[in-house]
């Protein structure tokens, strides 16, 4: 089985576990491999593939270019990996390839957000520039990159929610940071990260995160954060003690009256017992 990683740093390992540099060095053939890996269910139609990857060639020469690329891929990957399903379709042999995109989508669909976030190491085909391809190929890559990025943002939000419910603030903060890195314009995600940092006692981190966001908005969009976010930050700035310390002190304040009540109850029990003992003594006299 070969291993194909298309999210973040591109990587391709053959059946022997070694990187296949000959394919990694050729963006068009790597993109072709990626396209086929994402169409494993029913295969990819040859006429669609030639139109995407060789739009400037006539049909005969485009099909010849495809045959040449397929021969190269088969030679580099070995037998039993990539074969034609029919005269008109191309596909990987069953169980011959593991692809991080496929595994990532399966994890998202199954609700395994932590696993999905682990698999998502960056954008789809990041840094892979295909020359001579069609505008439809470029659109397919861009669309897939956007769709997978949004799935990663949703997975990060799910991890944050689960970690918060379990009281695991460090994991929640880490996932919230990942969500903002994936979608820097998500002000709702920013507010969530600021609140988590504040609850963790990292007031400086919360203020720094906001300031970075504010400067980027101003530079790139000539805009300012929403009044709600600004009010949240102002409340953090003006508070004299970190959120975590305030919560602890309030908890202690709640506990003190309970102690006083318990002490009063104990004294009452002792007093009642003494009165009963004295009454019994008087009766015996």
Residue frames as qw, qx, qy, qz and C-alpha x, y, z in Angstrom:
[[0.000, 0.887, 0.462, 0.000, 0.00, 0.00, 0.00],
 [0.391, 0.348, -0.035, 0.852, 1.27, 3.47, -0.83],
 [0.257, -0.690, -0.471, 0.485, 0.79, 6.48, 1.46],
 [0.260, 0.504, 0.298, 0.768, -0.24, 9.80, -0.06],
 [0.242, -0.642, -0.432, 0.585, -0.37, 12.97, 2.06],
 [0.254, 0.554, 0.408, 0.680, -1.95, 15.99, 0.40],
 [0.321, -0.899, -0.255, -0.157, -2.79, 18.14, 3.45],
 [0.421, -0.845, 0.263, 0.198, 0.07, 20.47, 4.33],
 [0.106, -0.621, 0.708, 0.319, 3.53, 19.20, 3.43],
 [0.847, 0.330, -0.216, -0.357, 3.17, 16.94, 0.39],
 [0.281, -0.467, 0.838, -0.025, 4.49, 13.44, 0.80],
 [0.884, 0.222, -0.206, -0.355, 4.29, 10.16, -1.09],
 [0.347, -0.475, 0.807, -0.053, 5.68, 6.87, 0.18],
 [0.592, 0.229, -0.665, -0.393, 5.86, 3.72, -1.90],
 [0.902, -0.255, -0.270, -0.221, 5.06, 0.19, -0.79],
 [0.742, 0.081, -0.445, 0.495, 8.59, -0.02, 0.68],
 [0.445, -0.777, -0.321, 0.307, 7.94, 2.99, 2.95],
 [0.453, -0.246, 0.162, 0.841, 10.42, 5.26, 1.14],
 [0.249, 0.723, 0.128, -0.632, 9.55, 8.64, -0.35],
 [0.642, 0.419, 0.525, 0.370, 8.91, 8.61, -4.10],
 [0.172, -0.627, 0.060, 0.757, 10.80, 11.77, -5.01],
 [0.207, 0.044, 0.671, 0.711, 10.48, 11.24, -8.75],
 [0.062, -0.655, -0.688, -0.306, 6.73, 11.89, -8.53],
 [0.300, -0.781, -0.334, 0.434, 6.91, 14.55, -5.80],
 [0.306, -0.395, 0.263, 0.825, 9.20, 16.56, -8.09],
 [0.008, 0.183, 0.648, 0.739, 6.56, 16.69, -10.88],
 [0.281, 0.162, 0.418, -0.849, 3.55, 18.83, -9.81],
 [0.615, 0.146, -0.310, -0.710, 1.26, 17.84, -12.69],
 [0.608, 0.034, -0.787, -0.102, 1.72, 14.10, -12.19],
 [0.122, -0.079, -0.763, 0.630, 1.40, 14.52, -8.42],
 [0.423, 0.156, 0.176, -0.875, -1.85, 16.46, -8.95],
 [0.647, 0.106, -0.577, -0.487, -3.04, 13.68, -11.27],
 [0.412, -0.030, -0.874, 0.256, -2.32, 11.14, -8.55],
 [0.118, 0.128, 0.542, -0.822, -4.24, 13.32, -6.06],
 [0.556, 0.128, -0.173, -0.803, -7.22, 13.58, -8.42],
 [0.642, 0.038, -0.729, -0.234, -7.34, 9.81, -8.85],
 [0.252, -0.027, -0.820, 0.514, -6.96, 9.22, -5.09],
 [0.270, 0.188, 0.412, -0.850, -10.03, 11.37, -4.44],
 [0.700, 0.231, -0.194, -0.647, -12.06, 9.51, -7.07],
 [0.044, -0.280, 0.959, -0.024, -11.46, 5.96, -5.90],
 [0.584, 0.192, 0.609, -0.501, -15.14, 4.95, -5.64],
 [0.745, 0.545, 0.354, -0.149, -15.98, 4.93, -9.32],
 [0.652, 0.034, 0.370, 0.661, -12.70, 5.93, -10.88],
 [0.077, 0.682, -0.051, -0.726, -12.01, 8.98, -13.03],
 [0.729, 0.598, 0.334, -0.004, -13.18, 9.18, -16.63],
 [0.640, -0.048, 0.310, 0.701, -10.32, 9.51, -19.12],
 [0.241, 0.660, 0.372, 0.607, -12.05, 12.25, -21.13],
 [0.353, -0.919, -0.155, -0.085, -12.53, 14.30, -17.95],
 [0.705, -0.514, 0.155, 0.463, -8.89, 13.82, -16.91],
 [0.562, 0.194, 0.347, 0.725, -7.44, 14.86, -20.29],
 [0.040, 0.818, 0.323, 0.474, -9.68, 17.95, -20.39],
 [0.505, -0.858, -0.063, 0.072, -8.52, 18.98, -16.92],
 [0.663, -0.537, 0.288, 0.435, -4.79, 18.34, -17.30],
 [0.395, -0.109, 0.544, 0.733, -4.09, 18.88, -21.03],
 [0.358, 0.721, 0.446, -0.391, -6.66, 21.41, -22.26],
 [0.177, 0.758, -0.308, -0.546, -4.43, 22.82, -25.01],
 [0.128, -0.249, 0.891, 0.357, -3.89, 19.48, -26.78],
 [0.654, 0.057, -0.396, -0.642, -6.22, 17.83, -29.22],
 [0.884, -0.257, 0.142, -0.365, -7.92, 14.63, -28.11],
 [0.931, 0.226, -0.242, 0.150, -5.36, 12.23, -29.59],
 [0.420, 0.498, -0.466, 0.599, -2.32, 14.03, -28.16],
 [0.439, -0.532, 0.337, -0.641, -4.04, 14.61, -24.81],
 [0.963, -0.166, 0.034, -0.209, -4.82, 10.89, -24.47],
 [0.795, 0.352, -0.340, 0.358, -1.23, 10.13, -25.43],
 [0.053, 0.587, -0.455, 0.668, 0.02, 12.47, -22.68],
 [0.733, -0.405, 0.234, -0.494, -2.27, 10.69, -20.20],
 [0.987, 0.059, -0.150, 0.025, -0.99, 7.25, -21.24],
 [0.544, 0.491, -0.426, 0.531, 2.59, 8.45, -20.84],
 [0.262, -0.562, 0.408, -0.669, 1.86, 9.84, -17.36],
 [0.895, -0.254, 0.104, -0.352, 0.13, 6.62, -16.30],
 [0.892, 0.237, -0.307, 0.233, 3.07, 4.52, -17.49],
 [0.248, 0.549, -0.468, 0.646, 5.42, 6.73, -15.47],
 [0.541, -0.474, 0.320, -0.616, 3.26, 6.48, -12.33],
 [0.981, -0.083, -0.050, -0.169, 2.95, 2.69, -12.62],
 [0.741, 0.375, -0.401, 0.387, 6.66, 2.29, -13.09],
 [0.071, 0.524, -0.472, 0.706, 7.47, 4.44, -10.05],
 [0.616, -0.349, 0.317, -0.631, 4.76, 3.00, -7.78],
 [0.187, -0.188, 0.964, -0.031, 5.00, -0.65, -8.83],
 [0.332, -0.163, -0.790, -0.489, 2.53, -3.19, -10.13],
 [0.356, -0.477, -0.801, 0.054, -0.94, -3.62, -8.70],
 [0.145, -0.387, -0.363, 0.835, -1.36, 0.01, -7.63],
 [0.319, 0.546, 0.032, -0.774, -2.81, 2.01, -10.48],
 [0.267, 0.113, 0.872, 0.394, -4.79, 0.36, -13.24],
 [0.341, -0.015, -0.313, -0.886, -7.54, 1.14, -15.68],
 [0.514, 0.143, 0.684, -0.498, -10.96, 0.04, -14.46],
 [0.668, 0.542, 0.510, 0.005, -12.07, 0.06, -18.09],
 [0.542, 0.364, 0.317, 0.688, -11.16, 1.63, -21.39],
 [0.003, 0.755, 0.214, 0.620, -12.76, 4.87, -20.19],
 [0.541, -0.807, 0.018, -0.235, -12.01, 4.92, -16.43],
 [0.509, 0.403, -0.586, 0.485, -8.84, 5.02, -14.30],
 [0.642, -0.680, 0.042, -0.352, -8.61, 4.14, -10.60],
 [0.086, -0.532, 0.799, -0.269, -6.39, 2.77, -7.87],
 [0.567, -0.094, -0.814, -0.084, -6.69, -0.91, -7.14],
 [0.647, -0.665, -0.193, -0.320, -8.76, -1.57, -3.97],
 [0.751, -0.644, 0.071, 0.127, -6.76, -1.16, -0.74],
 [0.786, 0.263, 0.018, 0.559, -3.67, -0.08, -2.67],
 [0.238, 0.467, -0.105, 0.845, -3.50, 3.52, -1.40],
 [0.344, -0.678, -0.519, 0.390, -3.94, 5.34, 1.90],
 [0.216, 0.525, 0.149, 0.809, -4.67, 9.06, 1.45],
 [0.174, -0.210, -0.549, 0.790, -4.87, 11.55, 4.30],
 [0.326, -0.030, -0.144, -0.934, -7.68, 13.49, 2.59],
 [0.629, -0.205, -0.644, -0.383, -9.88, 10.40, 2.45],
 [0.508, -0.242, -0.713, 0.418, -9.04, 9.49, 6.06],
 [0.032, -0.066, -0.279, 0.957, -9.70, 13.08, 7.17],
 [0.478, -0.118, -0.290, -0.820, -13.13, 13.19, 5.53],
 [0.648, -0.234, -0.717, -0.105, -14.05, 9.81, 7.01],
 [0.362, -0.186, -0.616, 0.674, -13.04, 11.02, 10.50],
 [0.188, 0.001, 0.073, -0.979, -15.15, 14.17, 10.09],
 [0.590, -0.158, -0.506, -0.609, -18.14, 12.16, 8.92],
 [0.651, -0.242, -0.709, 0.123, -17.80, 9.75, 11.87],
 [0.414, -0.860, -0.084, -0.286, -17.60, 12.63, 14.37],
 [0.829, -0.293, -0.083, 0.468, -13.99, 11.86, 15.34],
 [0.140, 0.984, -0.001, 0.112, -12.95, 15.50, 15.57],
 [0.477, -0.747, 0.420, 0.192, -9.65, 14.95, 17.40],
 [0.716, 0.002, 0.590, 0.373, -8.49, 12.42, 14.80],
 [0.477, 0.773, 0.337, 0.249, -9.61, 14.69, 11.97],
 [0.072, -0.986, 0.148, 0.002, -7.68, 17.62, 13.41],
 [0.627, -0.498, 0.522, 0.294, -4.59, 15.44, 13.76],
 [0.684, 0.291, 0.554, 0.375, -4.77, 14.51, 10.09],
 [0.312, 0.902, 0.215, 0.208, -5.26, 18.07, 8.89],
 [0.655, -0.359, 0.039, 0.663, -1.70, 19.44, 8.69],
 [0.064, -0.436, 0.207, 0.873, -2.41, 22.24, 6.20],
 [0.561, 0.509, 0.004, -0.653, -4.14, 23.20, 2.98],
 [0.855, 0.264, 0.445, 0.022, -4.92, 20.75, 0.19],
 [0.737, 0.425, 0.208, 0.483, -2.09, 20.52, -2.39],
 [0.206, -0.954, 0.029, 0.218, -0.41, 23.48, -0.70],
 [0.236, -0.707, 0.513, 0.426, 2.51, 24.76, -2.76],
 [0.540, 0.123, 0.761, 0.338, 1.68, 22.53, -5.75],
 [0.310, 0.657, -0.065, -0.685, 1.49, 24.74, -8.84],
 [0.664, 0.241, 0.679, 0.200, 0.33, 22.88, -11.94],
 [0.103, 0.528, -0.332, -0.775, 1.40, 24.46, -15.20],
 [0.208, 0.123, -0.771, -0.590, -0.52, 23.78, -18.39],
 [0.053, 0.361, 0.910, -0.197, -3.66, 22.67, -16.58],
 [0.070, -0.593, -0.546, -0.588, -7.15, 23.98, -17.24],
 [0.215, -0.387, 0.236, -0.865, -8.99, 26.64, -15.28],
 [0.817, -0.315, -0.248, -0.414, -11.38, 23.86, -14.23],
 [0.787, -0.030, -0.497, 0.365, -8.48, 21.99, -12.64],
 [0.194, 0.263, -0.364, 0.872, -7.47, 25.12, -10.76],
 [0.529, -0.367, -0.022, -0.765, -11.07, 25.61, -9.66],
 [0.870, -0.217, -0.430, -0.107, -11.27, 21.98, -8.47],
 [0.598, 0.057, -0.504, 0.621, -8.12, 22.39, -6.37],
 [0.062, -0.293, 0.234, -0.925, -9.33, 25.70, -4.89],
 [0.688, -0.339, -0.205, -0.608, -12.79, 24.32, -4.15],
 [0.848, -0.168, -0.488, 0.125, -11.39, 21.20, -2.46],
 [0.414, 0.168, -0.445, 0.776, -8.95, 23.33, -0.45],
 [0.302, -0.337, 0.116, -0.884, -11.75, 25.58, 0.80],
 [0.803, -0.284, -0.316, -0.419, -14.12, 22.71, 1.59],
 [0.794, -0.084, -0.509, 0.322, -11.51, 20.72, 3.50],
 [0.218, 0.257, -0.371, 0.865, -10.38, 23.84, 5.38],
 [0.507, -0.368, 0.003, -0.780, -13.94, 24.49, 6.55],
 [0.874, -0.225, -0.417, -0.107, -14.26, 20.89, 7.70],
 [0.601, 0.077, -0.498, 0.620, -11.08, 21.39, 9.74],
 [0.122, -0.346, 0.215, -0.905, -12.50, 24.57, 11.32],
 [0.747, -0.337, -0.172, -0.547, -15.66, 22.69, 12.34],
 [0.843, -0.083, -0.490, 0.204, -13.56, 19.82, 13.72],
 [0.337, 0.219, -0.443, 0.802, -11.52, 22.27, 15.81],
 [0.411, -0.367, 0.079, -0.831, -14.73, 23.83, 17.17],
 [0.867, -0.253, -0.339, -0.263, -15.99, 20.37, 18.13],
 [0.694, 0.042, -0.517, 0.500, -12.72, 19.62, 19.95],
 [0.006, 0.327, -0.305, 0.894, -13.01, 22.93, 21.84],
 [0.652, -0.350, -0.090, -0.667, -16.58, 22.13, 22.90],
 [0.892, -0.159, -0.423, 0.002, -15.74, 18.60, 24.02],
 [0.544, 0.153, -0.481, 0.670, -12.64, 19.74, 25.93],
 [0.209, -0.384, 0.200, -0.877, -14.59, 22.50, 27.70],
 [0.796, -0.325, -0.203, -0.469, -17.26, 20.03, 28.78],
 [0.885, -0.102, -0.387, 0.239, -14.55, 17.76, 30.20],
 [0.441, -0.889, 0.052, 0.115, -12.86, 20.68, 31.97],
 [0.774, -0.071, 0.256, 0.574, -9.70, 20.28, 29.86],
 [0.118, 0.942, 0.051, -0.311, -8.82, 23.95, 29.29],
 [0.284, -0.559, 0.579, 0.522, -5.31, 23.36, 27.81],
 [0.380, 0.199, 0.820, 0.380, -6.74, 21.16, 25.05],
 [0.233, 0.827, 0.503, -0.090, -9.58, 23.63, 24.46],
 [0.069, -0.867, 0.174, 0.462, -7.11, 26.51, 24.12],
 [0.343, -0.308, 0.723, 0.514, -4.90, 24.56, 21.72],
 [0.343, 0.447, 0.785, 0.257, -7.85, 23.61, 19.50],
 [0.127, 0.912, 0.312, -0.235, -9.19, 27.19, 19.59],
 [0.189, -0.696, 0.413, 0.557, -5.77, 28.42, 18.43],
 [0.354, 0.018, 0.819, 0.452, -5.88, 25.92, 15.56],
 [0.282, 0.715, 0.640, 0.007, -9.33, 27.12, 14.57],
 [0.033, 0.924, 0.012, -0.380, -8.12, 30.74, 14.40],
 [0.291, -0.465, 0.635, 0.544, -5.04, 29.72, 12.42],
 [0.346, 0.283, 0.832, 0.327, -7.33, 27.99, 9.92],
 [0.072, 0.757, 0.513, 0.398, -9.79, 30.90, 9.71],
 [0.370, -0.093, -0.279, 0.881, -8.16, 34.15, 10.90],
 [0.180, -0.272, -0.195, -0.925, -11.27, 36.20, 10.03],
 [0.535, -0.477, -0.675, -0.176, -13.57, 34.25, 12.37],
 [0.091, -0.515, 0.334, -0.784, -14.24, 36.82, 15.09],
 [0.823, -0.388, -0.038, -0.414, -16.56, 34.44, 16.91],
 [0.919, 0.011, -0.292, 0.266, -13.70, 31.94, 17.11],
 [0.336, 0.458, -0.353, 0.744, -11.40, 34.72, 18.30],
 [0.468, -0.544, 0.164, -0.677, -13.83, 35.64, 21.10],
 [0.951, -0.241, -0.153, -0.122, -13.94, 31.97, 22.15],
 [0.759, 0.206, -0.341, 0.514, -10.13, 31.79, 22.27],
 [0.031, 0.542, -0.290, 0.788, -9.89, 35.03, 24.28],
 [0.709, -0.483, 0.052, -0.512, -12.45, 33.74, 26.80],
 [0.965, -0.095, -0.221, 0.110, -10.57, 30.43, 27.16],
 [0.545, 0.360, -0.353, 0.670, -7.23, 32.18, 27.68],
 [0.255, -0.560, 0.219, -0.758, -8.81, 34.44, 30.28],
 [0.869, -0.369, -0.040, -0.326, -10.40, 31.49, 32.10],
 [0.900, 0.077, -0.282, 0.324, -7.03, 29.77, 32.07],
 [0.525, -0.754, -0.030, 0.393, -5.50, 32.73, 33.90],
 [0.552, 0.006, 0.340, 0.761, -3.55, 33.90, 30.82],
 [0.155, 0.877, 0.312, -0.332, -4.84, 37.46, 30.68],
 [0.121, -0.659, 0.430, 0.606, -1.71, 38.64, 28.86],
 [0.273, 0.022, 0.859, 0.432, -2.25, 35.99, 26.20],
 [0.241, 0.696, 0.673, -0.062, -5.88, 37.04, 25.76],
 [0.049, 0.887, 0.031, -0.457, -4.90, 40.69, 25.32],
 [0.209, -0.477, 0.640, 0.566, -2.06, 39.82, 22.94],
 [0.329, 0.285, 0.859, 0.270, -4.34, 37.63, 20.81],
 [0.212, 0.841, 0.462, -0.188, -6.86, 40.44, 20.51],
 [0.068, -0.813, 0.222, 0.535, -4.19, 43.00, 19.62],
 [0.294, -0.188, 0.780, 0.519, -2.82, 40.77, 16.85],
 [0.272, 0.551, 0.775, 0.145, -6.34, 40.37, 15.45],
 [0.067, 0.892, 0.255, -0.366, -7.05, 44.12, 15.72],
 [0.151, -0.644, 0.440, 0.607, -3.86, 45.09, 13.88],
 [0.292, 0.050, 0.843, 0.450, -4.52, 42.58, 11.09],
 [0.228, 0.728, 0.645, -0.047, -8.09, 43.84, 10.62],
 [0.002, -0.885, -0.015, 0.466, -6.86, 47.39, 10.43],
 [0.213, -0.501, 0.612, 0.574, -4.05, 46.59, 7.97],
 [0.208, 0.081, 0.885, 0.408, -5.87, 44.22, 5.63],
 [0.023, 0.610, 0.757, 0.234, -9.46, 45.49, 5.75],
 [0.012, 0.288, -0.091, 0.953, -9.24, 48.98, 7.29],
 [0.618, -0.505, -0.425, -0.427, -11.77, 47.72, 9.84],
 [0.163, -0.446, 0.632, -0.612, -12.10, 47.37, 13.62],
 [0.153, -0.140, -0.967, 0.148, -13.34, 44.53, 15.85],
 [0.345, -0.601, -0.578, -0.430, -17.01, 44.40, 16.76],
 [0.295, -0.634, 0.237, -0.675, -18.26, 46.35, 19.81],
 [0.909, -0.361, -0.059, -0.199, -18.94, 43.06, 21.60],
 [0.865, 0.103, -0.225, 0.436, -15.33, 41.89, 21.23],
 [0.227, 0.557, -0.242, 0.761, -14.02, 45.33, 22.20],
 [0.566, -0.607, 0.101, -0.549, -16.22, 45.32, 25.32],
 [0.963, -0.216, -0.148, 0.066, -14.96, 41.88, 26.32],
 [0.684, 0.277, -0.246, 0.629, -11.37, 43.03, 26.02],
 [0.082, -0.636, 0.175, -0.747, -12.05, 46.21, 27.97],
 [0.789, -0.524, -0.012, -0.321, -13.55, 44.15, 30.79],
 [0.926, -0.052, -0.168, 0.335, -10.41, 41.97, 30.88],
 [0.432, 0.486, -0.200, 0.733, -8.14, 45.04, 30.88],
 [0.260, -0.626, 0.151, -0.720, -9.93, 46.82, 33.70],
 [0.872, -0.427, -0.205, -0.126, -10.35, 43.82, 35.98],
 [0.209, -0.824, 0.491, -0.189, -7.78, 43.90, 38.77],
 [0.501, -0.344, 0.793, -0.041, -7.31, 40.16, 39.07],
 [0.208, 0.170, -0.835, -0.481, -7.23, 37.34, 36.51],
 [0.710, -0.148, -0.319, -0.610, -10.45, 35.46, 35.83],
 [0.718, -0.053, -0.686, 0.106, -9.17, 32.27, 37.51],
 [0.240, 0.037, -0.600, 0.762, -8.29, 34.12, 40.75],
 [0.417, -0.134, 0.070, -0.896, -11.65, 35.87, 40.88],
 [0.769, -0.119, -0.492, -0.390, -13.43, 32.54, 40.44],
 [0.587, -0.021, -0.710, 0.387, -11.40, 30.99, 43.26],
 [0.016, 0.065, -0.458, 0.887, -12.12, 33.84, 45.66],
 [0.587, -0.135, -0.125, -0.788, -15.82, 33.76, 44.91],
 [0.760, -0.094, -0.633, -0.112, -15.85, 30.04, 45.55],
 [0.395, -0.006, -0.664, 0.635, -14.14, 30.56, 48.91],
 [0.244, -0.121, 0.213, -0.938, -16.65, 33.26, 49.79],
 [0.726, -0.160, -0.368, -0.559, -19.48, 30.81, 49.14],
 [0.696, -0.054, -0.696, 0.170, -17.89, 28.19, 51.35],
 [0.122, 0.209, -0.547, 0.801, -17.48, 30.41, 54.43],
 [0.575, -0.209, 0.117, -0.782, -21.23, 30.74, 55.22],
 [0.852, -0.044, -0.477, -0.211, -21.57, 26.98, 54.89],
 [0.511, 0.120, -0.675, 0.518, -18.89, 26.47, 57.53],
 [0.176, -0.205, 0.394, -0.878, -20.65, 28.94, 59.85],
 [0.755, -0.141, -0.172, -0.617, -23.98, 27.12, 59.40],
 [0.802, 0.013, -0.593, 0.066, -22.39, 23.75, 60.14],
 [0.290, 0.168, -0.613, 0.715, -20.72, 25.15, 63.27],
 [0.428, -0.207, 0.196, -0.857, -24.03, 26.60, 64.48],
 [0.841, -0.094, -0.368, -0.385, -25.78, 23.26, 63.95],
 [0.656, 0.092, -0.662, 0.350, -23.08, 21.46, 65.91],
 [0.011, 0.192, -0.504, 0.842, -23.38, 23.88, 68.83],
 [0.637, -0.176, -0.042, -0.749, -27.15, 23.43, 68.82],
 [0.833, -0.041, -0.541, -0.108, -26.83, 19.65, 69.03],
 [0.448, 0.113, -0.651, 0.602, -24.42, 19.91, 71.97],
 [0.234, -0.201, 0.314, -0.898, -26.69, 22.36, 73.81],
 [0.767, -0.151, -0.249, -0.572, -29.74, 20.12, 73.33],
 [0.761, 0.006, -0.630, 0.158, -27.84, 17.12, 74.68],
 [0.216, 0.162, -0.571, 0.775, -26.74, 19.07, 77.80],
 [0.483, -0.201, 0.126, -0.843, -30.29, 20.21, 78.54],
 [0.839, -0.094, -0.425, -0.326, -31.57, 16.64, 78.24],
 [0.612, 0.078, -0.666, 0.419, -28.87, 15.34, 80.60],
 [0.035, -0.186, 0.454, -0.871, -29.68, 18.00, 83.23],
 [0.666, -0.186, -0.107, -0.715, -33.41, 17.17, 83.03],
 [0.828, -0.056, -0.557, -0.038, -32.73, 13.49, 83.66],
 [0.394, 0.143, -0.622, 0.661, -30.50, 14.35, 86.62],
 [0.310, -0.220, 0.262, -0.887, -33.20, 16.50, 88.24],
 [0.794, -0.148, -0.319, -0.496, -35.78, 13.68, 87.88],
 [0.742, -0.001, -0.628, 0.236, -33.56, 11.17, 89.67],
 [0.128, 0.196, -0.532, 0.814, -33.09, 13.54, 92.57]]
